[in-house]
């Protein structure tokens, strides 16, 4: 067995024989299964690309040749071959190895990803730069079949084909993105998978198509034949060829001979080439291989022998589950409710809703823009769309939120999952920008519950609300485990609640940071400082009556948010004080500073940015008026 930690540079694979490469693949799989069982991570995608990654590093010279990993969660094998195996114990841990490509980590990571469908556009940028500079490196984006359905990937394919740019696109087709694939494009790929190399069909088809008159006549007679021909149209890779690509494949992504032959051929072809590689997600580890749902796409720690996940100590139900199951409960009596997800039915825990209301659930694939405007279209017809979307992915649909939903004041319910810090996935996935980019959009209501019980009432409030778009943000992971009321009730829009009374200072906060505020108030009470804690659950509209009351009382105010400070909730309180002439008000803000927050556990990250109960208590003490000592 090869000691993978000794690999310093991918050139080691260039001199290996095929049997040695097969042995290396087995060693890498064993290494991944072992290491990820402790750290968790994206095991399924990486087990699927072992041979492909080795073959790419054998045929190309990284970092001169640019290997661009779309989404990037399948880059672990690439990290091993580029000298980072020794750091795998720290994968996705604080200050450890990132779970995605990272330019600062290695010269071999030439593009940073985390969201899907960006690789082809980036590759085109690199290829144009290469041609302008007159250098000769190969540009090789590796994109999955799920990511190919993202609009941006299709925009790039169109441009690359039009410009006839030299580039080798690797389509890593495993029939699974995160959840089982959706869409017509997926069916095209399905036909390609089964086809083999049918060049002659293409020629015959061209003849046939030329003979078909525009209307009527022979058309009916050829209709049957045409149907069959259309099958072949897709089979022979014509879809990609029409876009201007030379199509090679399908290639067995676990067969070195097939892979290396096609990659060598691709290098000789002028213009853009698409190499269609079929891989098996989870290959070599049966629990991940047999996964039909997407559970093994990204995991926490697991037991290797049995494939059971190591349970962490959980408080309450998962937030995603609580939200989707409350929607499901209300959908039984409200036929207007339709659920939409952009390829995240598992993450958003919509499987229960889908099994009960298969006609009212739409997984649209990796297409956040489409998902948002689809919800808007539904809302124009009196339906009540529930769009379950992660905060980090909602960023991709900002224009659609502004123009298509809010401008038309449509009743769309945005369930913003994974809001705040998410931890192990790091910068690309932290959900910290949504308040800042949503709060300034007219017509939108934005809220966040303090616990799951308030959460279920908020879901009910959102689905009852018929005056325009409404968004509820909630964190990753599990709730606190509070008892849930039987009966659902509406929360009056724009109302806050006082959780603890106090006479010396006020903390305004919401969601995950409430417990931090209450703990700080407890600490301060021991020092004789009385702090009022307010659950500012509506971030827009705010509780103006309470704000006036607080500002008139002249108590110093501290706002806390697990989100960026610029343009966030604290900013809106400052704006309110300014706009209403409270120029003497003392308002301090705590939240996420103006930089991208890397990966690590949420508690480590909060400590790093100074967002803990102890920091809160210290900050309150600094804004308190000094008490006059009596002589």
N, C-alpha and C positions, 0 to 999 in steps of 0.2 A: 504493500500500500504506500502510495506516494505521500510524503508529508506536505500537505497543501500550504502550510504556513511558510514553507521555504521558497515558494514561488514568488519571485520579485518582479518578473516582467513576462508579458504574454508570449514573448518569442520562444519560451520553452516548448510550446506545442508545435512549433514549426518543424521540428526534427523527429517528432514521434511517429511511429507506424500506426496503422489503423487499430491493431490489437491494443497498443499502448493508449490510444485515444479512448478506446472503449473502457479500459481499466480506469483511466482518469475520470471518465463520466461516472463510473460506479463509485469511485472515491468521493467525488464532489457530492453526489446524491447522499451518500452515507453521512458526510460532513454536515450537509444542510439539515438533514432530518434530525441529527443529533443536536446541533447548535440551536436550531429554531425551537426545539422542544423546550428549551430553557428561556429563550428571550421572546418567543413569539415572532411573527412577521409574515411576509407574503410567501408562504411555502409553495402553494399550488403553481403559481406562475413560474417560479424559478426551477422547480423540478422539470417543468415542461421544456425549458430552453437550454438544457445542459449541452446537448450535442450541437445545437445551433450556435451557441455562444463560442464553444471551442472551435467550431468550423470557421466562424467569422474571424476569430483571432489568428487562426492558422493562415487564412487566405489574405487577410489585410494586415497592415502595419499600424496598429494604434500606438501613439496618439496622432501620428501623421495623418493616417486615414481616419476619418471621423465616424465613430459608431455612436449613433444617436438613439437612445432608448426612449420610446414613447411611454408615457406614464411613469416608467422607471421603476415600478415595483418588481420588475423581472430582471434587475441589474445585479443581483447578488453573485451570480456565477461570474459575471464580468468583473465584479469586485475581487473575487477570489483569484482570478487569473491575472489581475493587475496588482497583485502584491498586498491584498488587505485581509487575507484569511486569518492572520494572527489576531486581528481586532474583532473577530465575529462575536466574541463573548460580550462585547459592548454594543452590539447592533441595536439601534433605536433607543439606547439608554442615554441618560444625561451626559453630555460631552463625549459620547461614543460615536460609533460609525452610523452614518445616516442610512435610512431605509431606501433612499432614492439617490440617483446620481448627484454629485455635488462638486462643483468646479474647484472649490478650495480643498477638497479631499485628495484629488488625484488629477494629474494631467490627462489621464485617460477618460475622465468624465468631461465631455466637451459641451454638454448642454444639461441644464438642470430641469427636471420634470417633477411631476407629482399630479398634475391634471393631465387629462388625455388629449390626444389629437393635435398636439403642437409640433411633433417631430418633423413632419413633412415641410411645414412652413419654415422652420428653423434650418432644415437641410437645404432648402432652396436658397435661403439667405447665404449659407456657407458656400454653396456651389457657385452662386453669382460672384461672391468675393474671390473664390478660387480662380474663376475665369477672368476676372478683372485684373487680378494680380499675376496671372499667367503661371500658376503652380499646377501640380499634377496629382493632388491627392484624391482618393476615392471618398465620396460622401455616401454613408450607408445608414439611412434611418431604419429602425426596426419597429414596426407598428403592428398592434394586434388587430384581430378581426372586429373586436368590440369598438376599438378606438377609431377604426376606419369609418364607422357610421357617424362619427362626430362631424358636424358641418364644416369645421375648419379644415379637416383632413381632405374633404372633397374639394374645397376651394383650392387647396394647395395642389392636389392631383391635377386639377384643371390647368393651373398655371404652369406646372412642371411639364405637362404634356404639350402645352401650347408653345413653350419656349424650347422644347426638345433638349432640355438640359441633361448633361451626363450625370446620372445618379443611379444608384442601385437601391431600390426600395425592397426591404424584406417584409413580406406580409406573414406574420406569425399567427397562424390560424389554428386556434384550439377549440373552436366552436363554443367557447365560454368567455365572456368578458368577465364581469364579476358575478353576474347572474346569467342564466341562459340567454343567448342572444335574441335580439328582436330585429325585425325589419326585413324588407325585401332584399336588401343588399346581402344579408345573411344567406338568403336562399340562392342567390347567384353563386356565392362562395360554396354553398352545399353542392351545387351542380359541378362546379369546377373540381371539387374534391374527388368526385367519383369518375371524372372524365378520362384521365390520362391524356396523352398528347394527340389530339385529333386535328392536325393541321388541315387535312384534306376536307374535312367538314366545312371549314371556313370558306374554302374556295367554292365548294358546291353551293353553299349558302349564298355567296355573293351573286352567283349566276341566277339562283332562284329569285332573289330579291329584285334583281334587275328586270325579271320577266313579269313581275306583279304590276298590273295596271293600277292607276291611282284609285279608280272607283269601279265597283261592280265587275261585270264580265267574268273573267276567269277566276276572279278572286275567291268566289265561293268554292270552286273546285279545289283550289290550292289551300283552302283554309286549314283543312286537317293537316296537310303536309306542312303548312306554315307553322302550325302549333308545335309540331315536332321539331321543325327547324329552329324555332325560337329557343327551344331547349338547348340546341346545339350552339346557338348564337352565344349563349352564356357559357356553355361548356368550354368553348375553345379560347376563352380568355378575351373574347372580342370586346367585352365591356372595357377592359383596361387598354386593349389595343386601339379602340376607338378614341380613347383619351390621349393616345400617342405613346403608349408604353409598349415595349417588347415584353410579352408575358411568358414567363418560364414556370412550368410546374404542372400539376402539383408535385411537390418534392416531399419525400418522407423525412420529416424533421428529426428522426432518430436513427437515420442511416447515413453514416459518414460518407460512403462512396457517392450516394445520390446528392448529398449536400455539397460536397467539395466539387463534384463535376459541374453542378449548376452554378455555383459561385464563380468557378473559373470561366465558365461560358459567359456569365453576366459581365465579367470584367472586360471581355473582348468586344461587347456590343456597344455601339455608339448610341447616344441619346439615353432617355430614361428606361430602365428595366424594372419589372416587378417580379420578384422571385416569390412564388406562393408556397410557403412551407407549412406542412400539416404537422402539428405537434399535439401531444396528449398532456393536458394540464395535470399536474400531480404525478407525472410518470415515475414509477419506481417505488411509490409508497401507497399501498392499496387504499387506506382511508381517503387520501387526497385524490387518488385516481378514480375512485368510484363515486366521487361527490357530484351529484347532479344538480345541486341547489346553489352552491357557491360558498358553503360554510368554510371550505379550505382555501379560499382565495387569500385571506389574511387572517391570522389567528393569534390568540394569546398562547401561553405555554400549554403543552400537551404531553400525554404519556406515550412514548414511542410504540410500545408493544401493542397497546389496545387502540390508540388513536383517540382516547377520551381527553377532553379539555380539562385542564387544571382550573377548578373553580376558585375565583377569588372571593373573599368575604364580601357578600353583597348586602347592601342595605335593603332598599325597596325594589320594586319592579324596574325594568329598564325604562328609561325615558321614552325611547322610540316606541316600545311596546305599549306603554301607557297611552301615548297619543293615538297611535293607530287603532288600538282596541277601543278607545273611547269613540273615535270616529266610526268604527264598525258598529258599535252599540247604537249610535244616533242614526246611522244609515238604515237601520231596520225600520225606522218610522219616518225617515225623510228620504224619499226617492230621488231628490235632487242631487244627493251627494255622489261625487265621482272622485276616485283616487287616481293620482298621477305620480309616477316616479321616473326620473331619468336613470334607469339601469341600477337602482338601489333597492329592489324589493326586499332583499334579505336584511341589509343594514337598517332600512326604515321599518322593518318588522311588519311588512304588509301581507305576509303569506296568509294570515288568518282572514283578512279582508278579501283577498283574492279568491280564497276557497269558497267563501260565502257569497260574494258578489262578483263572479268572474266577468260579467258584462260591464261592470262599473269600475274596473281597475285597468289602467293603461300603463304598461312599462314601455317607454318610448325609446329606450336605449340611451347611449351617451349623447344626449341632445337637450341640454338645459334651456337653450333659447326656444326651441320648438315646444318643450314641455310648458314653458311659461305662457307663450302665446296661445297654445292649445287650451290652456286653462282659461285664458281670456275669452277665447271663442265660445267655450262652453258657458261661461258666465253671461255672455250676451243673450243666450237662449234660456235664461232663467235657471240654469243648473248651479250647483254649489261645488265647484272644484276644490279638492283638498290636494295641494301640491306639496308632497313631502320631499324636501331637498336639503342637503347639507349646506351650512353657512358658506363654506369654502367654494362650493359649486354654484351657489346662487350668484356669486360674483360674475359668473360667465353670462348671466341673463340680465345684467343690470339695465341694459337698454330696453329690454322687453318689459321689465317691471315698470320702468318710467313711462314708456310710450303706450304699450299695449294694455297694461292693467290699470295703472294709477291715473293716467290721463283720461281714460274712458270711465274711470271710477267704477270698476267692475268688482263684483263680489267674489274675489279669489281669496282662499284661505292658504297662506304660506305657512307651512310648518317647518321652521328653520332648525334643523337638527344639528348636533355637534357644534352648538354656538359656544364661544369662549375657547379656552385652550384645550386641545385634544391630546396633547402629550406625545406619544411615540412617533406619529407620522410627521411631526415637525412643521417647518415653515409653510409648506404648501397646503397644509390641512388645518392650520389653526383658524378657528372661526371667529376672528376678532374684528373684522371690518364691517360686519353687517349693520350695526347701529349707525355708524358714521355714514354709510352710503345709502341707508334707507330713510334716515330721519329727515333728510331735507326734501323728500319727495312729497308733494301735496297729496291729500286724500287718504294717506296710508295710516292705519292704526298699528302701533308696534308695542308688543308687551312681552313680559317674561314672568313665569310663575316662581313663587318661593319654594314650593314643594309639589309633590305629585297630586295632592288633593286639590290645591289651587289650580294645578295643571289641568286636571280633568274638567274643572269648571270653566277654565279659559277656552278649552277646545269647544265646549258647549256654547260659550259666549260667541266664539268666532263663527260657528256654524249657524247661529241664530242671527248674527249681525247681517243686515241687508243694506248697509249704507256705503258699501265700497270695499276696497281691499283691506285685509287685516292679516297681520303676521304675528306668530308666536315663536319666540326663540327658546330653545331648551338645550341643556348640555348633553355631552356624550356620557354614556355609562348609566348608572343606576340612581334611582331616587333615594330619599332619606329613610323610607320605610314607615311613613306616617299613615294613620288610619284613613281610609277613603270613605267619604259620605256616600250613602246609597243613592240619594237623589241629586241630579245635576242641577246647578242653578247658574243664572247669568250674573256676571260681575259688571257693575255699572262702568261703562267705558270712561277712562281718564280719571279713575279714583285710586288713591293710595291708601295704605292703612298704617297706623302707628302700632308697631309691635312691642315697643317698650317706651315708657314715658321718661322724660328727663328734663332738667332745667338749666344745664350748663352749655350743652352743645348738641348738634343734630347730625346724625349720619343718614344720608339718603342713599339707598342701594337697592338691589333687586337680584333675584335668581340665586346663583351659586354663592355669591359673596355675602348673603344675609347672615349665614352662620358665623362668618368671620367678624361681621359687625357686632353681632350679639355677644360673641366671645370677648371682643375688645371692650364693649360696654361693661361686661361683667368684671373684667380686670380693672377698669377705671373706677368702677363703683367701690372697689376695695381701697382705692386711693382717695375716696371722697369726691370723685367727679361723677356728676349725674348726666348721662347721655341718652338722648331720645333716639330710637332707631326706627326709621320709616321704610316700609316695603314700597318702593317707588315702582310698582309693577307695570304701570303704563309709561313707556318711554316717550310715546307720542299718542294722543295728546297727554300732557302732564296734568297733574292735579293742581290747577292754578289757584283755587281757593286755599288749599293747604300751603302752597308756596308763598302766597301773599301773607298768610298768617305767620309763617316761620320767619319771613324776611322782616316783617313788622316787629317781631319779638326781639330782633337784633342778635339772635343766638348765632355763634359761628357755625358754619355748615361745612361738612365734609361729604363729598360724593365718592362712591367707590364703584368701579365697573371692571369686569373681566373682559375688557375690550379696549380698542385703541382710544387714547385720550383725545387726539385731534378730531374734532367734530363729533365727539361722543355724547354720552348722557350728561356728564359734568359740564361740557361746553353749553348744552342747552339750558342748564340751570344758570350759568353765568350770563348767557344771553337774556334770559328772562329777567334777572336782577337788573341788568343794564337797561333793557327796554322799558322797565317800569320804574326807573329812577332810584333804585336802591343802591346808591353809589357808595354807601358806607359799609355795605355788606361784606362780611369776611367769608369767602368761599374758597375752599381748597379741593383739589381733585386728586384722586388716586386711580390708576388704571395701567394700561400697557403703554410703555414708552414708545418713542418713534423709531422702532427698528423691528426687523423680522425676528421672531422668537423661535429658536431652534428646538430640536426634539429633546425629550426627557420626560420624567413623570410630572404630572400637573403640579404636585406639591413642590418639587424641586424648582420648577419654572417660576412658580409664584414667589418662592423664597428669593430666587435670583433677581426678580424685578421689584422686590420690596412690597409684595402684596400679601401680607399675613396679618393675623390679629395683633401681633406685637407691633408691627409697623403702624397699624391703624391707631393703636393706643398712643404710640409716640407722636403721631401726627396730630391727634386731638389735643395732646398737651401743648404742642407748639402753637396752636391757634386759639387756645383759651386766653381770655384776658387775665393778666396777672392780678391775683387777689391782693387788695391793699392790706398791708400789715398795720394793725393798730399800734400806735406808740404806747 
